[in-house]
């Protein structure tokens, strides 16, 4: 299993940040590492891939042809990685469903913020809104789900 041909996503994140910031120092500040650590990670990624990713004799740093290709693909991969993490982590939401009744003034003022916060911990939020009396009887009520 040690023979897996997998790209280190931390190294990709560092590479993308350097490419966007165009200096090791700026990338180091953004990531929270030293410029030396950034440089070592870039070198390790280049060794793994067997290509040079940056033109090192230019300031600001410029991407090589291979670097430009990797930059486009790495951004897609890192975005997909974030989507996967969010999808899996959202499964740990504490509650499955909540039905919430809000009067007109509550629904119009703080309702959207409340629903957004509840949606972080609940898979499905059913909101019922209308005048107070119809809320009790549950007739002529607008219903919608935030998933």
N, C-alpha and C positions, 0 to 999 in steps of 0.2 A: 504494500500500500504506500510505501514511501516513494514509489515511482510515479505518483500522480503528477500530472502536468497542469497544475493550477496556478493562476496568477494571484499574488498576494493583494487583497483589496486595499489594505492600508498603503502599500506602495503605489497602487493606482490612484488612490485619493491624494497622496502626496504629489505624484506626477501631475495630476490635473490641476492641483492648486498652484504648483510652480508654473505650469503653462499659462494659467490665468493671471497670476500675479506678475510673472515675467522676471522675478528676482528670487533668489534663494532666501534672502533676508525677509522679504515681505511674506513669502510662503511660510517661513518658520514662525513668524509672529502670528499669522492666521491659524496655523495648526497647533501652535504651542510647543514646538520643538526647537532645538538649536539648528542653525544653518548647517552645521556639520552632520547632524542626524539626517537632515533633509537630503544632503548631498550623498550620504552613504546609502540611503534608501533608493535614490535615483540610480546610483551605480549598481546596486544589487538588482534592480529591475532591468537595467540595460544588460547586465550579465545573464540574467535568466532568459531574456528575449533574444540575446545575441545581436542586438542592434544599438546604435547610438541614437538617443532620443532628442538631445539638445545640441545646438551649435555652441560650444563652450567659449569660443573666442569672440563672441559678440555680446554687447550690452545694450539694451536688455536681452535676456536669454531668448533665443529663437528656436523653434522646433525644426528638426530635420523632417524629411519626407516621412520616414517611419514614425516619428513623433507626432506629426499631424494626423496620420492614420490612427495611431493609438489613441490620441486625444479624443477624436470623434467617437470611437468605439468605447473607450473607457467611461466617458460621460454617460453613455447609454447603459452600460453595465452597472455603474454605480447607482443610477436612477432606478434600474430594475431591482438592485439589491435593496434599496430603501423601500420600494413597493412591497417586496417580499417580507421584509422585517415588519412593516406596518400591518400587512395582512395577517401574519402569524401572531403578532403581539396583540392585535385587536381581539383575538380569540380568548384572551384572558380577561375580557370584560366581566365585571363582577355580577351583573344582573342581565337577564335575558330580555325582559319586556317591562315597560312601565307605561301606565295609562295616566295621563295628566290632564286635569280640567283647569282651564284658565278663563277668567272673565275677560271681557273685551279690553279693559284698560291694561290688565296684566299682560295679555297676549300681545298688545300693541307696544308696550313699553319695554319691559325686561324679558318678555317671553323668548325672543330669538337668542339672547345670550344664555338664558337658562337652558334652553333646548340644546344649544351647542355644547355646554358643559356636561349636561346629562348624557349626551351622545358619546362622550369619551369613556363612560363606564357602563353604558347600557347598549345592548345590541340593537334594540328597537324601541323608539319612543313614540307612542301614540298620543297626540295632543288633541283635545277637544276644546273648542273655543266658541263662545257665544255669550248671550246674556246670562246672568246668574241663574234665573229660574229655569230656562231651557237646559242649562248644564245639568241641573238636578234631574230633570225628566229625561234627558238625553234624546230629545227630539229636535229636529231642525238644526242639527249641529254639524259644523264643518269638522271633518276628521282628516288627518294626514299623518304619515309616518316619516320619520327621519331615520334613515338606515346608514 
